[in-house]
Amino acid sequence: MTAYTALQERRARSIPQGAYSVTPGFIQKAEGAVMTDVDGRELIDFAGGIGVNNVGHAHPKVVAAIQDQAAKFIHTCWHVGMYEAYVDLAEKLNVLVPGDFDKMTMFANSGAEAVENAVKTARYATGRAAVVCFENAFHGRTLLGMSLTSKIKPYKYKFGPFAPEIYRAPFAYCYRCPFHLSHPECGLACADHLEEFFINQVDPEDTAAVLAEPIQGEGGFITPPPGYFQRIQAICRKHDIPLIIDEVQSGAGRTGKFLAIEHWEGVEPDLVTMAKSLAGGMPLSAITGRSEIMNTPHLGGLGGTYSGNPVSCRAALAVLEVLFEDKLIQRGAEIGTKVRARLEDMQARYELIGEVRGIGSMLAMELVQDRETKQPATEAAKQLTRDCFDKGLVLLSCGNYGNVIRTLMPFVITDEQLEKGLQILEEGIQELSR
């Protein structure tokens, strides 16, 4: 019996199936862009803990910051005993988040918590209840997070009833345009549709916020065209509706800029949510936004026992140092250029790949059975992730049909590891194409 088999038997007896795992591996060590399982097998990581390890597994500077803080104190609760790391990190994020206005930041533990606190704050500041979100969106697994999330299985199935006053609009999914148009001839009809949405679905005077991911993560790395968010922002400003941008998966340098929304020049969100790679693997999320909105809720209205934990805050400060001072964001952009070239080359040679999309190293390819009908190749995507794992590469699928293969490799991946991973990926595509 292998170490994996023994652990898997123990897992089956002790842990509910709902707490699923997408790869058959128990990890005993991870460093940089390589994980080693309990049987000593090395795995190149193109998943990054679902977008959490942009700076890599066990980055020395992050580990040192964690160890230093843990030796001093692990927890006091910010609401009981304050500490400087919380203030330091808030000040840095207030500068990094786009917007020529005063900003404030508070911390929570997860992306879902960040989204919930952003919505709570927007509702409090506006005195309105409704929230407009989008098709294909993912915003978490809590009650409000599930309600805001689009995909039914596995995230919402049989978990209702859901939170009220959630309204879902079409998103800029150009490959599968909900309006059956083509960009750029469409003139961004999907963005302009928000005005019609405010007539037919919800009144803007009842709307507390419009919530969107700049690049939809779990929804399939769906990337809106240039001009889209400028148009959405203009409509929000016209109706005095706060715009919340969810950077949980797309932030921390994943797209070649600190935040993905920076690729849409001139867009200044009223509130931004961040998590995942922000603290290099430690549980931490942030909500940064306009001071006049963030400072509205009453004293004691926001927070949580573990929110803004000092060890997590110190880890996040180390992550920012690595991203900016060690120029790891630039390295991520370079990786993205190489990966896009390879994926587009594969697309030109294999009919299985319907589209390559994304920005920076947040890239994906949508697999289809037929390019004309664009019928999703869901089973092929599942088979590809299994085949690649068997050859030593960890990959994740996503998308409402489960037919999108995404890349979330750490920025510290070596050229040799990157090439080996891409070669395994191409071999898998080639085998499926036969």
N, C-alpha and C positions, 0 to 999 in steps of 0.2 A: 504493500500500500504506500503510495506517495504521500508526501506531506500535504499536498493539495487535496487529495482524496480524503484523508483523515479530517482535515479542517472542514471540507465540504459536508461531510456526514454530520459533524458537530453543528455546523450552521443550519442544516436542514431540521435538526431537532430543536434548535434554540431560538431561531430568528424567523419572523413571519416572511412569507414570500413577497409581500408588498414592498419590503425594503430590498429591492431588486439590485442585481449587479449585471452589467452588460457584457463583462468579459469573465471568462473562467480562470481567474488568477488571484491568489493571495499574495500581496506584496510584503516583503520583509525589509526592503531597502530601496531608496530612490535618490538619485543624485543627478543634477543637471537635467538632461532629457532622456534618461534611461532609468527604468524601474527593474528591479530584480525580484523574482517571485520566490516563494518558500522552497522551491525545488532547484533554485540556482539559475533559472532561465532569465536572460536579459531581454527586455522589451523596449523598443524605441517608442517614445511617447508622443503621439500626434493628437492626444486628447487633453493633456494638461489639466487633469482633474476637472474636466468640463470648464476649461477656460480660467482656472485658478492659478496656474503655475507659469505665468508669463515670464517671470524672472528665474524659473527653473526650480526643480526640487532641491530643498536644503541649501539655498544660496548662502554662502558663508557669512555675508553681511547681515542677512536676515536672521540666521541662526544665532549669530553673536548678539544681536539686539534682543532676541527672545531670551537668551540665557542671562544676559545682563539684567534685564528687567525682572525676570523670574527670581533671581537671587535677591532682589530688593523687596518686591512685593508683587503678588500675582493678582490680587483682587482687593479692592476696598469698597467698590461700587461708587461710580462717579457722583451719585446723588448723596453719598455719605462722606466720602473723603476724596476730594478732587486731586488731580495730578497734572503735571506740566505737559506730558505727552499728548493728552487730549487737546489742549490748547494749541500746542505746536502744530499738530496735524490739521486741526480746523483752520488755522491761519494759512497753511500752505494750500489747502484745497480751495479756500476762498479766492486765492490768487489764480490757481490753475484753471478753475472752471470759467468758461467764457462768459462775458457780460460786463459792460462798462457801468457797473453800479455796485453799491455795497452789498456784500453777501455774508451769510452766516452758515455754519455747518453744525449738524448734530450727528451722533453715531448710533448705530444699532448693530445687530449681529449677523443678519442675512440679507440677501437681496429682496426677499419677500417683505421683510420688516421695513426695509428702506422704502419700498413702494407704498406700503401701508401708511407709514408716517408721512410720506409726501402727500398722499391723498388726504389724510386726516388734516394736515396743515392747510392744504388748498381749500378744503371744505370749511375749515374754521375761518380762514381769511376772507373767503368770498361769501360765506353764509348760504352757499348753494350745496346741493346734494349730488347731482348727476356727474358721472365721469364718462368721457368718451375714450374708448380704446380701439384697437384695430384687429381685424382678422389676421390670423397666423401668430398673434402675439403670445408671449410667455412672460408672466410676471410673478410666478411663484406658486406654492402649494398650500398656503394658508387659505382660510375661507375667502378673504378678499382677493388674495393672489390668484386662487383658482377661478374666481368669478371674472377676473380681468383676463385670464388666460383663455386662449381660443380653443385649443385642441381638446377634444373630449377624452379619448383614450390615450394614455392611461391616467391623465391628470385629473379629470373631472367625473369620470364614469362612476355613477352610483354614490357620489359624495354630496349631492345636493340636499336641500335647496341652497341656492347661492345668494350672495349679497345682492340687494336691490340697487336700482339706479345705475346700472352699468349698461352702456350703449356701445355697440360694436360697428365700426365703419370699415369699408374696404380699404386695403393698403396698396401701396405702389409695388405690386408684384408683376413686374413687366413681362416675365416669361409666361405667366398665366394671368394675364390682365383681366381683372373682374369686369371690365367694361368692353372687353374684346377689341381693344384698340392697340396701336403700335406707337412706341416712343421713337422719335420726338413728335411725330405727326399728331399725337393725342393732345398736345398742348397742356400736359399735366391735368387731364380731366379728373384723375383720381384725387388730386389735392383740391381742386375746385368743387368736387362733390361734397366736401365738408359743409359748404354753404347750404346745399340742398338738404343735407343730413339734418341741419339745424331747423329745417322747415318740417321735414317728414318724421323725424325720429325723436328729437329732444330740443327744447327751446334753449338757445344760448344763455338766456337770463337765468336758467336753472342749472347751468353747467359750471361745476367747480373747477374742472381741469380737462385738458386733452392730454392723454398719456401715450407715448410712443417710444419704441426702440429705434435708434438711428439705423441699425442693421438688425433685423429680427434674428435672434439667436436660435432658439429651439424651433422656431417656425421655418427654418431652412436657410439662414444667412441671406435673407431677402434684402436687397440693397436698393433703396429708392434712387432715382436718377437725379442729376443736378437740378437745383431749383425747387425740388419737392418741399423740403422743410422750410425754405424761405416763404413759400406760398402758404403752408400750414401756419407758420408763425404770424404772417400778415393777417390771416383770418382770425386767429386767436386774439391778436392785438385789437382788431376791429371790434370784437365783442367783449373785450376786457376779460378774457379767459386765460388763466395761467397755463403755460405749456410745460409739462413734465417730460423730461427725456430720461429714459431708463438705459443707463450705461453699465448695467451689472455685468454683462458678458463682453460688451464691445469696448469697455474702457481700459485704463491702465496700459495704454500704448499698443493695444492689439491691432489697431488699424494703421499704425505709423504716426499717429498723433496721440496725445494723452487721452483725449476723448474722441469718439468717432464723429460726434456732431460737428466738430471743428472742420470737417471736410465740406460742410455746407456753409460757406462763408457768410458771415453776418448774422447767423442764427445765435441768439442769446436766450437759452431756456430760462424760464422763471425758477424752475427747480430741476435738479439733476440727482439721480440715484446711482450709487456706485457700490460694488462689493467684489466678490470673486478674487481677481488678482490684486486688488488693492492692498491686501496685507500678506501676500505671498503664501497663502495657505491657512493663515489664522482666521478665525471667524470674526469678520468686521464688515460693516456696511456704513455708508455715509449718505446723508441728504444735504446737499448744498443748494442754496437759493437766495433770492432777493431778501434782504434783511427785513423789509416791511412785510413780507409774507411769513418768513421763518420765525419772526419774533412775535407773531400774533397770538398763538395759543397761550393760555393762562399758565401761571407758575405751577409746575408739576404735571402739566397736561401731556408731556412727551417724556419718553425714557424707558428704562427697563433695567433689571438687576445687573445684567452682564454687559449692557450696551456701552461700547467704547472701552472695553477692557484694556488695562494698561499694557499688557503684553502684546495684544493685537495692535494697539496704537504704535508702540515702538517698532513692531514688525513693519507696519505700513510706512513709517518714516524711513526705515531702511530701504524699503521697496522704491520709494520716490528717489532716494539717493542713487540707487542702482540704475533706475530708468533714465534719470537726467544727467547725473554726473558721470556715470559710466557709459552713457550714450547707448543704452540697451534698446531704447525706442527706435533709434536709427537702425540698429541691428535687426530688429523685428521687421522694419520696412524692407531691408535688403533681403531677408528671408522670404518675405511676401513676393518680391519681384521674381525670385528664383522659382518659387512654388507655382505662381501664376503661369510663368512660361512653360513649365512642365505640364500643368493641368491643361492648358490650352493646346499644347502639342498633342496630348492624349486625345482631347476632344476632336481634333482634326483627323485622328486616325481610328477612333472607336465610336461607332454610332450609339453606343450605350450612354455616352455622356451627352445630355441634351444642352446643358448650359454650365459655364463656369462663371462664378460671380463672387463679389465681396470686395473688400478694400484692405490693403496692407497684407498682413498674414492672417486675417480673418477671411478665409477663402473656402469655397465649397463648390462641389459639382453635383448637379442634379441628374440622376440616372433615370432614363426612360426606355421603355420597350420599343418605342417607335417615335422618331423625331417629328413625324407629321402629326400624329395624334397626341403626342406628349404623354402617352399613358405611363403612369409612374412604374418604375422597375423596383418595387418594394422588396421583393424576394432577392433580387440581385444585390441590393444594398446590404441586406442581412448576410448574404453569403460572402460578400466582399469583406465585411468586417470580421467574419469568422476565419476566412482564409488568411487574411493579413495577420490576425492574431496568431494563428498557427505558425506563421513564418517570422514572428517576432516584432510585429508592429501593432500598436494599439490605436484604433480608429473609432470614431463615433459617427453614427448616422443621426439625422434629424429631419425636420419637415413634417407637415401634417400627414403625408403619405409614407413617411419613414424612408424616403428614397433619395435623400440628400446626404452626401459624404462631406464632412467638414474637417478642417485642419486647425488645430489649436496647439501646435508644438511650442515648447518653451523657446524664448529668444536666445538662450544660451546653447542651443543645439549646435553641435559642430557641423562643419560642411560634410564631413564623412558620414555622420549619423543621418543628416538630412538626405543625402544622396541615397543611402541604403534604404531609408524609409520610403522615399519616392519610387525607388526601384521595386520594392515589395508591392507598393500600391499599383504600379503599372503592370506588374506581372499578374496581379489579381484581376485587373480590368481586362487584360489580354486573355486570360483563361476564361472569364465569363463571356467574353465576346465570341469565343469559338462555338 
